Amino acid sequence: MRTVAGAHNADMKELTPPPHRRPHQTAAAPSPRGTGQAKARRPPPRRGPRIRREQRTIAAMIALYCRAHHAGSGGSADQLCEDCTEVLKYAHRRLDYCPFGEAKYACSDCQRSCYSAAMTAATRRIMRYAGPRLWRRHPLLALWHVLGHLLHRAPKPP
C-alpha cells in the first residue's frame, strides 16, 4: 500500500487491514473455512413450467393495468411505468423463490405471506382491475389462472 505524503505511521496502521484478513472481513466475523460452517446462500430460483406460466400471467395483468392507468402520465403503451416495473420484479422474485415450488397453492390461499403489506395491496388492486379483462387479451393465460385457483386449493385448517 502506498503511503500518502505527510501521513503518520499510526494513521496508516488504522487504514491498513491486517495481513491475515481480507479487507471485507471484520474481526467479529471469523472466516467460515476453518470452522466447517458453510456460508448461507440463497437457493437457485425455481423456474418450472407452472412458475413460468404464473410469471407470464402476472406480467400480462400488470401490463393491462399500467396501460389503462399510467399511459397518460408519461408512460407509453409498450413500456411499464416505474411503479409497475417494481411490482413486476417483486412478483417475479417471489415466484422464483417460492418455498413450495411447482406444488404451490394459489398465492391467495397460501398460509405463508410472502408479500409485504404494500405489495399485497398493489397486487390486489392490479388483479381486481386486470382479472376480468385478461380474458379478452390472453384467454389461455386466463383459463390456466382460473384452473390453477380451482385445482390447487390449500386445505382448510380444522
C-alpha positions in Angstrom: 0.0 0.0 0.0 1.3 3.4 -0.9 1.8 6.0 1.8 0.5 9.5 1.5 3.0 12.3 1.9 2.7 13.7 5.4 0.7 10.7 6.8 1.9 9.3 10.1 2.6 5.6 10.6 0.0 5.4 13.3 -2.7 6.7 10.9 -1.6 4.2 8.3 -1.9 1.2 10.7 -5.6 2.1 11.2 -6.2 2.2 7.5 -4.3 -0.9 6.5 -6.1 -4.2 7.2 -4.1 -6.9 9.0 -2.2 -9.2 6.6 -4.1 -12.4 7.7 -7.6 -11.0 6.9 -9.2 -10.0 3.7 -10.3 -6.3 3.5 -14.0 -7.2 3.6 -13.8 -9.3 6.7 -14.1 -7.8 10.2 -12.6 -9.1 13.4 -16.0 -10.0 14.7 -16.9 -12.3 11.8 -14.3 -15.1 11.6 -13.8 -17.0 8.3 -16.2 -19.9 7.9 -13.5 -22.0 6.2 -11.8 -23.2 9.3 -14.9 -23.8 11.4 -16.6 -26.2 9.0 -19.6 -24.0 8.6 -20.9 -23.3 5.1 -21.8 -19.8 4.1 -25.6 -19.5 3.9 -26.6 -19.0 0.3 -29.9 -18.3 -1.4 -31.2 -21.4 -3.2 -31.3 -21.1 -7.0 -34.6 -19.8 -8.5 -37.3 -22.4 -9.2 -38.4 -22.0 -12.8 -40.6 -24.9 -13.6 -43.4 -24.6 -16.2 -46.1 -23.6 -13.6 -43.9 -20.8 -12.1 -43.0 -19.5 -15.6 -46.7 -19.5 -16.5 -47.7 -17.6 -13.4 -44.9 -15.1 -14.1 -46.3 -14.6 -17.6 -49.8 -14.2 -16.2 -48.8 -11.6 -13.6 -46.8 -9.7 -16.3 -49.8 -9.6 -18.6 -52.1 -8.4 -15.7 -49.6 -5.6 -14.8 -49.3 -4.6 -18.4 -53.1 -4.3 -18.8 -53.3 -2.3 -15.6 -50.4 0.0 -16.4 -51.7 0.7 -20.0 -55.0 1.7 -18.6 -53.9 3.7 -15.5 -50.5 5.1 -16.3 -50.3 5.6 -20.0 -51.4 9.3 -19.7 -48.7 10.0 -17.1 -45.7 9.8 -19.3 -45.7 6.0 -19.9 -46.1 4.5 -23.3 -48.4 1.6 -24.2 -45.4 -0.7 -24.7 -43.5 0.0 -21.6 -44.4 -0.2 -17.9 -44.1 2.8 -15.6 -41.5 2.6 -12.7 -44.1 1.6 -10.1 -45.5 -1.2 -12.2 -42.0 -2.4 -13.1 -41.1 -2.5 -9.4 -44.3 -4.6 -8.7 -43.5 -6.9 -11.6 -39.9 -7.5 -10.5 -41.1 -8.1 -6.9 -43.7 -10.6 -8.0 -41.2 -12.5 -10.2 -38.7 -12.6 -7.4 -41.3 -14.0 -5.0 -42.4 -16.7 -7.5 -38.8 -17.6 -8.2 -38.1 -18.3 -4.5 -41.5 -19.7 -3.5 -40.8 -22.4 -0.9 -43.4 -24.7 -2.4 -42.1 -24.5 -6.0 -44.2 -26.3 -8.6 -46.5 -27.8 -5.9 -47.6 -24.4 -4.7 -51.1 -23.3 -3.9 -52.7 -20.2 -5.3 -51.0 -17.3 -3.5 -54.3 -16.0 -2.2 -54.9 -19.4 -0.4 -51.3 -19.8 0.9 -50.9 -19.7 4.7 -47.4 -18.1 4.4 -47.5 -14.5 3.4 -44.5 -13.8 1.1 -45.5 -10.3 0.0 -45.1 -7.2 2.1 -48.3 -5.3 3.0 -47.7 -2.6 0.4 -47.0 -5.0 -2.4 -50.1 -7.2 -1.4 -52.3 -4.1 -1.7 -50.7 -3.1 -5.1 -51.1 -6.6 -6.5 -54.7 -6.9 -5.3 -55.5 -3.6 -7.0 -53.9 -4.7 -10.2 -55.6 -8.1 -10.2 -59.0 -6.7 -9.4 -58.7 -4.5 -12.5 -57.0 -6.8 -14.9 -58.5 -10.2 -13.9 -61.9 -9.7 -15.7 -60.1 -8.0 -18.7 -57.5 -10.7 -19.1 -60.0 -12.9 -21.0 -60.0 -10.6 -24.0 -56.2 -10.2 -24.4 -54.9 -13.5 -23.1 -57.6 -16.2 -23.0 -55.3 -19.2 -22.4 -53.4 -17.5 -19.6 -56.8 -16.5 -18.0 -58.0 -20.1 -18.3 -54.9 -21.5 -16.7 -55.1 -18.9 -14.0 -58.6 -19.8 -13.1 -57.9 -23.6 -13.3 -54.9 -23.1 -11.1 -57.0 -21.5 -8.4 -59.6 -24.3 -8.7 -57.3 -27.2 -8.8 -54.6 -26.1 -6.4 -56.6 -25.0 -3.3 -54.9 -25.1 0.0 -56.5 -27.5 2.6 -58.6 -25.6 5.1 -57.4 -25.8 8.7 -59.6 -27.8 11.0 
